[in-house]
Amino acid sequence: MQNTSLSAETLALQALAWLVGNEELLPVFLGASGASESDLRARAADPEFLGSVLDFLMMDDSWVISFCDAQGLAYESPMQARMSLPGGAQVNWT
């Protein structure tokens, strides 16, 4: 998948849909993000929110593996997509 902002947003929307369909993980995401279920609908088109979805997903390798396996994606795809969304650029402190 190319690392364009549109393809990154598409992948992040897939991750959001995967989270919504995961009864065990969705409450963890809602608690960690402070978002409500209505926020999920209202902010689904917000690239910054979608970046937070990918940030959450990448907190646990098993979540990344489960998501990528379900979507038929390479395991590095969420990280590559995250880099194309707001706040996802790698920081160089030197």
Secondary structure, 3 states (H helix, E strand, C coil): CCCCHHHHHHHHHHHHHHHHCCCCCHHHHHHHHCCCHHHHHHCCCCHHHHHHHHHHHCCCHHHHHHHHHHHCCCCCHHHHHHHCCCCCCCCCCC
